[in-house]
Amino acid sequence: MDGLDIIAEFESLQTKLRDRWQTVEEFDTSEADIVVVPSLSIDQRELCKIDGFHHYEERLLFSLIRLRNPKTRLVYITSQPLHPSVIDYYLQLLPGIPFSHARDRLLLLSTYDSSLSSLSQKILDRPRLIERIRAAVHPDRAYMICYNSSVLERELSVKLNIPLYALDPALLNWGTKSGSRQIFAESGVPHPDGSDLVWNAKDLAVVTAELWERQPELKRIVIKLNEGFSGEGNALLDLRSLQEFRPGIVSHSQRVTKIYDQFESLNFEAKTETWDNYSSQIPGLGAIAEAFIEGDHKLSPSVQGRVTPDGGVEILSTHDQILGGPSGQIYLGCRFPADESYRLSIQDMSLRVGRALSEKGALERFGVDFIAVHHPEKEDWEFHAIEINLRKGGTTHPFMTLKFLTNGRYDLSSGMFYSQQGRPKYYMATDNLQKEQYKGLLPNDLMDIIAYYQLHFDTSTETGTVFHLMGCLSEFGKLGLTSIGNSPQQAEDNYRRVVKAIDDETRPHEKCQNLSMRWNNWF
């Protein structure tokens, strides 16, 4: 089957997806066979900047909570087998469903391949594995979900003969840095001044100089790879050290030359990045220059939404992102919901973005990242939309975990989430609880700590902590978690209890002593 045939067959499958579920309510509650392919099908050089990225296939394990519907079946495929205790952990979160019943409706498959190829490519390279997946699902009620869509997921959807509940990869441009800027402009959503997309370092120096000339008061400019991931593709050019080359002092060509030379000294967000490596990616990924938004009191909220199979646009959540890195551009975690003073404003702007995406044929998840700057003298906020993500992101799994565990609802009028009992819910989440002393902890060790300190999620109170990225612990000392509470303070307290417990358990002089004492007490 050639490329054109694959595209035609894919479009036919997507039509079936839209026809099968006429409303979002039908889609969310229907009986379904769900094939989960948590492949990170993006530039591998960008992924390699993230510690333990190959364990990020675990981030979609919240999907197992869909098994609370007794007529849902789920196939979950990974590059390497998942630790059995991790699977048991998620299945035991299901309220009212016998563990064995849920386990019988779950099929775990693996490619047993730890290479740097994306998971989707690994599956495509294994025709017998594809046949096993096909045999496990009913095509008239099945669909496939993924972390992000690419031509690989499109081809896999066709090979499996089931629709893909994700963006058509033909529309991926709208989720790039330059595509996002175009959507913002079309939607009338405020965004920073910036450049067109360029494909080499010399042109990047030209458009950076032109941006500075349009805004001579700029202090810093962000250089962005067009398809960067989690802020790791960003770098900062500090103009304050280049004042003798500012507009009005020297010629345009002199300014371009100086900026080009200064690229060697960019402040990269990725800790191991170099200009030689960064510049080598520009011809393949493209790059833009964008004004850096300054502010004494600056926050980074985001909105998560989806375009449903019937073409509707739904806002799912708002978050205040927790950012790190040299200039605060790398995603570390989030708090839900976003600040009350602006959450409805960013919802409204994101609805406009979502409608523009829907008109272009987008489907499923989208996220919009903002910079919010507070002006105390006006008692007001200034907003700049900076990026659209057309994939599941760092805020996806915390919110979906909350939704699936509580079966609650998001209230668009207030931007709050309520459990079935009407309790407002809050959480604090991260993918990046990482410390050197955590290295060597096995998933079973984490389960031991969770049980001993009673850190688990309590289905009766619908509070506590849900863990993910447990496969990252032993090698990278890295863990993800979502701490849920009935107030912002309770959510943060739950989070801090987890950190303190793991810190206490991994102090070098206490590791073996604490574990030995517990085993002696239990036996």
C-alpha positions in Angstrom: 0.0 0.0 0.0 1.6 3.3 -1.1 1.4 6.6 0.7 -1.7 7.9 -1.2 -3.6 4.7 -0.5 -2.8 4.9 3.2 -4.0 8.5 3.3 -7.3 7.5 1.5 -7.9 4.5 3.8 -7.1 6.6 6.9 -9.6 9.3 5.9 -12.2 6.6 5.4 -11.6 5.2 8.9 -11.8 8.6 10.5 -15.2 9.2 8.9 -16.4 6.0 10.6 -15.1 7.4 13.9 -17.2 10.5 13.5 -20.2 8.6 12.3 -20.0 6.1 15.1 -20.3 8.6 18.0 -22.6 11.5 17.2 -22.2 13.1 20.6 -19.4 13.4 23.2 -21.6 11.8 25.8 -21.9 8.6 23.6 -18.2 8.6 23.0 -17.2 8.9 26.7 -19.7 6.2 27.9 -19.7 3.7 25.0 -18.6 0.1 25.0 -15.3 0.1 23.2 -12.1 -1.8 22.5 -9.3 0.7 23.0 -5.8 0.2 21.6 -3.3 2.4 23.5 -0.1 3.1 21.6 1.8 5.6 23.9 4.5 6.3 21.3 6.4 9.5 21.5 6.8 9.9 17.7 8.8 13.1 17.7 12.4 14.1 16.9 14.5 11.6 18.9 17.3 14.2 19.4 14.8 16.4 21.3 13.6 13.4 23.3 17.1 12.5 24.3 17.3 15.7 26.3 14.8 14.3 28.8 16.0 11.9 31.5 14.2 8.6 31.2 12.1 9.6 28.2 11.6 5.9 27.1 9.6 5.4 30.3 7.2 8.2 29.2 5.2 5.4 27.5 3.9 4.9 31.1 2.2 8.3 31.1 -0.9 6.9 29.4 -1.4 4.2 32.0 -4.2 6.4 33.4 -6.2 4.8 30.4 -6.4 1.6 32.5 -8.9 3.4 34.7 -11.3 3.2 31.7 -11.7 -0.4 32.7 -14.1 0.8 35.4 -16.6 0.4 32.5 -17.2 -3.4 32.7 -17.8 -3.6 29.0 -14.6 -1.8 28.0 -11.5 -3.8 26.8 -8.1 -2.4 26.5 -4.9 -3.3 24.7 -1.8 -1.5 25.9 1.5 -1.8 24.0 4.9 -0.8 25.1 8.5 -1.1 23.9 9.5 -3.1 27.0 7.3 -5.1 29.4 5.9 -3.1 32.3 6.6 -4.2 35.8 3.6 -6.3 37.1 3.3 -4.3 40.3 2.8 -1.1 38.3 -0.2 -2.7 36.4 -1.6 -4.1 39.7 -1.3 -0.6 41.2 -3.5 1.0 38.5 -6.1 -1.8 38.5 -6.5 -1.7 42.2 -7.6 2.0 41.9 -10.8 0.9 40.2 -13.8 1.4 42.5 -16.5 -1.3 42.4 -14.7 -3.5 39.8 -13.2 -6.9 40.9 -9.5 -6.9 40.1 -9.7 -10.1 38.2 -12.5 -8.8 36.0 -10.6 -5.8 35.0 -7.4 -7.8 34.4 -9.2 -10.2 32.1 -10.2 -7.3 29.9 -6.6 -5.9 29.6 -4.1 -7.3 27.1 -0.5 -6.1 27.6 1.8 -6.5 24.7 5.4 -5.5 24.2 7.9 -5.2 21.3 10.8 -6.2 23.5 12.8 -3.5 21.8 14.7 -0.8 23.7 16.1 1.0 20.6 15.6 4.7 20.0 12.9 4.1 17.3 9.5 5.3 18.2 7.1 2.6 19.6 4.8 3.0 16.5 7.7 2.2 14.2 8.6 -0.8 16.3 5.0 -2.1 16.0 5.0 -1.5 12.2 8.2 -3.5 12.0 6.4 -6.5 13.5 3.6 -7.8 11.3 2.8 -10.7 13.7 2.3 -8.3 16.5 -0.1 -6.3 14.4 -2.1 -9.4 13.7 -2.3 -10.2 17.4 -3.7 -6.7 18.1 -6.2 -7.0 15.2 -7.3 -10.4 16.6 -7.9 -8.9 20.0 -10.4 -6.2 19.1 -13.7 -5.8 17.4 -13.2 -3.4 14.6 -16.7 -2.1 14.7 -16.3 -0.8 18.3 -12.5 -0.2 18.4 -10.3 2.8 18.2 -6.7 3.7 18.8 -5.3 6.4 21.1 -1.7 7.7 21.2 0.5 10.3 22.8 0.9 12.2 19.6 0.0 11.5 16.0 2.4 11.3 13.1 2.5 9.5 9.8 3.6 6.4 11.7 0.4 6.4 13.8 -1.7 7.0 10.6 -0.1 4.0 8.9 -0.6 1.9 12.1 -4.2 2.8 12.2 -4.7 1.6 8.6 -2.7 -1.6 9.3 -4.9 -2.3 12.3 -8.1 -1.3 10.4 -9.3 0.9 13.3 -9.7 4.6 13.5 -7.3 6.9 15.3 -8.8 9.2 17.9 -6.1 11.8 17.4 -5.1 14.6 15.0 -4.7 13.8 11.3 -0.9 14.1 10.9 -1.6 16.2 7.8 -2.6 19.0 10.2 0.5 18.8 12.5 1.7 22.1 11.3 -0.9 23.8 13.5 0.8 22.5 16.6 4.3 23.8 15.8 5.6 27.1 17.0 5.0 28.9 13.7 1.6 27.2 13.1 0.5 28.2 16.6 1.3 31.8 15.9 -0.9 31.7 12.8 -3.8 30.2 14.7 -3.5 32.8 17.3 -3.6 35.5 14.7 -6.6 34.0 13.0 -8.4 33.7 16.3 -7.7 37.2 17.5 -5.8 35.8 20.5 -3.0 38.1 21.8 0.5 36.6 21.4 4.1 37.9 21.4 5.7 39.5 18.4 7.8 37.1 16.5 9.3 36.0 13.2 8.4 33.8 10.3 9.7 30.3 10.2 13.3 29.9 8.9 15.5 26.9 8.1 19.1 28.0 8.7 21.1 29.9 11.3 21.9 32.9 9.0 18.2 33.6 8.2 17.5 33.1 11.9 20.0 35.9 12.7 18.2 38.1 10.1 14.7 37.6 11.5 16.0 38.1 15.1 17.5 41.4 14.1 14.3 42.5 12.4 12.3 41.6 15.6 14.6 43.7 17.7 14.3 46.6 15.2 10.5 46.4 15.4 10.7 46.4 19.2 13.9 48.3 20.3 12.9 48.1 24.0 13.2 44.3 24.1 15.6 42.9 26.7 15.5 39.3 25.6 14.4 37.2 22.6 13.5 33.5 22.7 14.8 31.3 20.0 12.6 28.2 19.4 13.0 25.1 17.4 9.7 24.8 15.5 9.0 21.3 16.9 10.6 21.5 20.4 9.3 19.4 23.2 8.4 20.5 26.8 10.4 23.7 26.4 13.6 21.8 25.8 14.0 23.3 22.3 14.1 26.9 23.5 17.1 29.2 24.0 17.4 32.8 25.2 19.3 35.6 23.5 20.1 38.3 26.0 20.0 41.7 24.3 21.2 43.7 27.3 24.8 42.7 26.6 24.5 43.9 23.0 23.4 47.5 23.6 26.2 48.9 21.4 24.4 47.0 18.5 20.9 48.1 19.3 18.6 49.7 16.6 19.7 53.2 15.7 23.3 52.7 16.7 24.7 50.4 14.0 23.5 49.2 10.6 21.1 46.3 10.1 23.9 44.2 8.6 26.2 44.8 11.5 23.4 43.8 13.9 22.8 40.6 12.0 26.5 39.7 12.1 26.7 40.3 15.8 23.6 38.3 16.6 24.8 35.4 14.4 28.1 35.4 16.4 26.2 35.6 19.6 24.2 32.4 18.9 27.3 30.6 20.2 26.5 32.0 23.6 22.8 31.3 23.7 21.3 30.3 27.1 19.8 26.9 26.3 16.9 25.5 28.4 18.2 22.0 27.9 21.1 21.5 30.3 23.3 19.5 27.9 22.5 21.5 24.7 25.2 23.1 22.6 25.0 25.5 19.6 26.6 23.0 17.3 23.9 20.4 18.1 21.1 23.0 18.2 22.0 24.6 14.9 22.2 21.2 13.2 18.5 20.7 14.0 17.3 23.9 12.4 17.4 22.6 8.7 15.2 19.7 9.7 12.9 21.3 12.3 12.9 25.0 11.5 13.2 27.8 14.0 11.6 31.1 15.0 12.5 34.1 17.1 10.0 35.5 19.5 9.8 38.4 22.0 10.5 37.2 25.6 7.7 38.5 27.8 9.1 40.3 30.8 7.3 40.8 34.1 7.9 41.0 37.9 4.8 38.8 38.6 4.5 36.4 35.8 2.6 33.0 35.7 2.3 30.3 33.0 -1.3 29.1 32.8 -2.5 26.6 30.3 -5.8 25.3 29.0 -6.6 21.8 27.9 -9.4 21.1 25.4 -10.5 18.7 22.8 -12.3 18.6 19.5 -14.8 15.8 19.7 -15.7 13.3 16.9 -18.8 15.4 16.1 -16.6 18.5 15.6 -17.6 20.2 18.8 -15.0 22.0 21.0 -14.9 21.2 24.7 -12.7 22.8 27.4 -11.4 20.2 29.8 -9.3 22.0 32.3 -7.1 25.0 33.2 -3.8 24.8 35.0 -1.1 27.0 36.4 2.1 25.4 35.1 5.2 24.9 37.3 8.2 25.8 35.1 11.9 25.4 35.6 15.1 25.6 33.6 17.5 28.5 33.4 14.8 31.0 32.3 11.7 29.2 33.4 10.6 27.6 30.1 10.7 23.9 30.9 7.6 22.2 32.1 8.0 20.5 35.5 4.4 20.2 36.8 1.1 21.9 37.4 -1.7 23.0 39.8 -5.4 22.6 39.1 -7.3 24.7 38.6 -5.6 27.9 37.3 -5.9 31.1 39.3 -9.5 32.2 39.8 -8.7 35.7 38.7 -8.1 34.7 35.1 -9.1 31.1 34.4 -12.3 32.1 32.6 -10.5 34.6 30.4 -8.0 32.0 29.2 -10.8 29.5 28.7 -12.6 31.9 26.4 -9.4 32.6 24.4 -8.8 28.8 24.1 -12.3 28.2 22.9 -11.6 30.5 20.0 -8.4 28.6 19.3 -10.3 25.3 19.5 -12.9 26.5 17.0 -10.2 27.5 14.6 -8.6 24.1 14.9 -12.0 22.4 14.4 -12.6 24.3 11.2 -9.3 23.0 9.9 -10.4 19.4 10.7 -8.5 18.8 14.0 -9.6 16.1 16.3 -9.0 15.3 20.0 -6.6 16.9 22.3 -5.2 20.4 22.2 -3.5 22.5 24.8 -2.8 26.3 24.8 0.0 27.7 26.9 -0.1 31.3 28.0 2.1 33.8 29.8 0.1 35.9 32.3 1.7 39.1 33.6 0.1 40.9 36.5 -0.1 44.7 36.6 -0.8 45.7 40.2 -1.4 49.3 39.4 -4.2 48.3 37.1 -5.3 45.3 39.1 -5.3 43.5 35.8 -3.6 40.6 33.9 -2.0 40.8 30.5 -2.1 37.6 28.5 0.1 36.2 25.7 -0.6 32.9 24.0 2.7 31.3 23.2 2.1 27.7 22.0 -0.5 25.1 20.9 0.2 21.5 21.6 -1.8 19.1 19.4 -1.0 16.0 21.5 -1.4 14.8 25.0 0.9 16.7 27.3 2.0 17.1 30.9 -1.4 18.2 32.1 -3.3 15.5 30.3 -2.7 12.5 32.6 -3.3 14.3 35.9 -6.7 15.6 34.8 -7.8 12.4 33.2 -6.7 10.5 36.3 -8.9 12.7 38.4 -11.8 12.4 36.0 -11.7 8.7 35.6 -11.2 8.1 39.4 -14.1 10.3 40.5 -16.3 10.2 37.5 -16.9 13.8 38.2 -17.5 16.8 35.9 -15.7 20.0 34.8 -17.9 23.1 35.2 -17.2 25.6 32.4 -19.0 28.4 34.2 -16.6 28.4 37.1 -13.6 26.5 35.8 -13.9 24.0 38.7 -14.1 20.3 38.8 -16.7 18.6 41.0 -16.9 15.0 42.2 -20.2 13.1 41.9 -20.9 14.1 45.5 -20.5 17.8 44.5 -17.1 18.3 46.2 -14.7 20.6 44.4 -11.4 18.9 43.6 -7.9 20.2 43.4 -4.5 18.7 42.6 -0.8 19.3 42.3 1.1 17.2 39.8 4.6 16.7 38.4 6.5 14.5 36.0 9.8 15.6 37.5 10.1 14.6 41.1 13.8 13.7 40.6 16.6 13.4 43.1 19.9 11.5 43.0 19.1 9.7 46.2 16.0 8.1 44.7 18.1 6.1 42.2 18.0 2.4 42.9 14.4 2.3 44.1 12.4 -0.4 42.4 8.6 -0.2 41.8 8.1 -2.7 44.7 10.1 -0.4 47.0 7.8 2.5 46.1 4.8 0.3 46.8 6.3 -0.5 50.2 6.7 3.2 50.9 3.2 4.1 49.7 1.7 1.4 51.9 3.8 2.2 55.0 3.1 6.0 54.9 -0.5 5.6 53.7 0.1 7.8 50.6 -2.2 5.9 48.3 -5.3 7.4 46.7 -8.4 6.7 49.0 -11.5 6.1 46.8 -13.7 6.7 49.8 -12.5 10.3 50.3 -11.3 10.8 46.7 -8.1 12.3 48.0 -4.5 11.1 48.1 -1.8 10.6 45.5 -1.6 8.6 42.3 1.8 7.8 41.0 3.2 7.4 37.4 6.5 7.1 35.7 7.5 4.4 38.2 9.8 2.8 35.7 12.0 5.9 35.8 12.9 5.5 39.5 15.6 2.9 39.6 17.8 4.3 36.8 17.0 8.0 36.9 15.7 8.7 40.4 12.7 10.2 38.7 9.0 9.9 39.5 5.6 11.4 38.5 2.7 11.9 40.8 -0.7 13.6 41.1 -1.8 14.7 44.6 -5.5 15.2 44.9 -7.3 17.1 47.6 -10.6 18.8 48.5 -8.7 22.2 48.8 -5.6 23.6 47.2 -3.8 23.3 50.6 -4.8 19.7 51.0 -3.5 18.9 47.6 -0.2 20.6 48.3 0.1 19.0 51.7 -0.5 15.5 50.1 2.3 16.3 47.6 4.7 17.4 50.3 3.9 14.3 52.4 5.0 12.1 49.5 8.3 14.0 49.0 9.1 13.9 52.7 8.3 10.2 52.9 10.5 9.3 49.9 13.3 11.6 51.1 13.2 10.0 54.6 13.3 6.5 53.1 16.2 7.3 50.8 18.6 8.9 53.2 21.8 6.8 52.9 22.0 5.8 56.5 18.4 4.9 56.8 17.6 3.0 53.6 18.3 -0.5 54.8 17.5 0.1 58.4 13.9 1.3 57.7 13.2 -1.5 55.3 14.6 -4.2 57.6 12.6 -2.9 60.6 9.3 -3.1 58.6 10.0 -6.6 57.3 10.7 -7.7 60.9 7.5 -6.2 62.1 5.4 -7.7 59.3 6.9 -11.2 59.7 
